[in-house]
Amino acid sequence: MSKLDEAVAAAIDELHRQAEVTGCTTEDNGELAQVDGSFKVRPLVRAILASVRDPSEDMRYMGCLNHPPADAAGIWRAMIDQLLNEDRV
C-alpha cells in the first residue's frame, strides 16, 4: 500500500469514526466516500498527517536528493511532492 493509499484509508477511517460518534452516515468503497452530516475537518487532517508521518523509501530518497541536511524545508517539500506524485505513476 502506498503512502497516498494509507492517507486515503486514514481519511475514510476518520470519517467512519466521526459518524459513529455523531450518528451521521458514511459509506465508502475505498475510493469514494458518501457522507450524510457534518464532520470536523481538523481531526480528518490530523489523521491524514499521522498516516504519512513516517515517509516511504521513495519519499526519503527524493527528500535527500539535491538537498543538504540543513535544508529541512526543501527536504519536506520534496518528500511531499513525491507522495503527491505516487498516483500519477
C-alpha positions as CSV (number, residue, x, y, z in Angstrom):
1,M,0.0,0.0,0.0
2,S,1.4,3.4,-1.0
3,K,1.6,6.3,1.5
4,L,-1.1,8.0,-0.5
5,D,-3.3,4.9,-0.2
6,E,-2.6,5.0,3.6
7,A,-3.7,8.6,3.7
8,V,-6.9,7.8,1.9
9,A,-7.6,5.0,4.3
10,A,-6.9,7.2,7.2
11,A,-9.3,9.8,6.0
12,I,-12.0,7.2,5.4
13,D,-11.4,5.7,8.8
14,E,-11.7,9.1,10.5
15,L,-15.0,9.8,8.6
16,H,-16.4,6.5,9.9
17,R,-15.1,7.2,13.4
18,Q,-16.8,10.6,13.5
19,A,-20.0,9.1,12.0
20,E,-20.2,6.6,14.9
21,V,-19.8,9.4,17.5
22,T,-22.3,11.8,15.8
23,G,-24.8,9.4,14.4
24,C,-24.2,10.6,10.8
25,T,-24.0,8.1,8.0
26,T,-20.9,7.2,5.9
27,E,-20.3,4.7,3.2
28,D,-17.2,4.1,1.1
29,N,-15.8,1.8,-1.5
30,G,-12.1,2.6,-0.7
31,E,-12.0,5.4,-3.3
32,L,-15.3,7.3,-2.9
33,A,-17.0,8.2,0.4
34,Q,-20.6,9.2,0.8
35,V,-21.2,11.2,3.9
36,D,-24.5,12.4,5.4
37,G,-23.9,15.1,8.0
38,S,-21.3,17.5,9.2
39,F,-17.8,16.4,10.0
40,K,-14.9,18.2,11.8
41,V,-12.1,18.8,9.4
42,R,-9.2,19.2,11.9
43,P,-9.4,15.5,13.1
44,L,-9.6,14.5,9.4
45,V,-6.4,16.4,8.5
46,R,-4.7,15.1,11.7
47,A,-5.5,11.5,10.7
48,I,-4.1,12.1,7.2
49,L,-0.9,13.7,8.5
50,A,-0.4,10.9,11.1
51,S,-0.7,8.4,8.3
52,V,2.1,10.0,6.3
53,R,4.3,10.8,9.3
54,D,6.8,8.1,8.5
55,P,8.0,8.6,5.0
56,S,8.2,5.9,2.4
57,E,11.6,4.9,1.0
58,D,10.8,6.9,-2.2
59,M,9.9,9.9,-0.1
60,R,13.2,9.6,1.8
61,Y,15.2,9.3,-1.4
62,M,13.5,12.3,-3.0
63,G,13.8,14.3,0.2
64,C,17.6,13.8,0.4
65,L,18.2,14.2,-3.4
66,N,19.9,17.6,-4.0
67,H,19.0,18.9,-0.6
68,P,21.6,19.3,2.1
69,P,20.6,18.1,5.6
70,A,20.2,21.7,6.8
71,D,17.6,22.4,4.2
72,A,14.7,20.9,6.1
73,A,12.1,22.9,4.2
74,G,13.4,21.7,0.9
75,I,13.6,18.1,2.1
76,W,10.0,18.3,3.4
77,R,8.7,19.8,0.1
78,A,10.5,17.1,-2.0
79,M,9.1,14.4,0.2
80,I,5.5,15.7,-0.1
81,D,5.9,16.2,-3.8
82,Q,7.0,12.5,-4.1
83,L,3.9,11.5,-2.0
84,L,1.6,13.6,-4.3
85,N,3.2,12.1,-7.4
86,E,2.5,8.5,-6.3
87,D,-0.8,8.2,-8.0
88,R,0.5,9.8,-11.2
89,V,2.7,6.9,-11.9
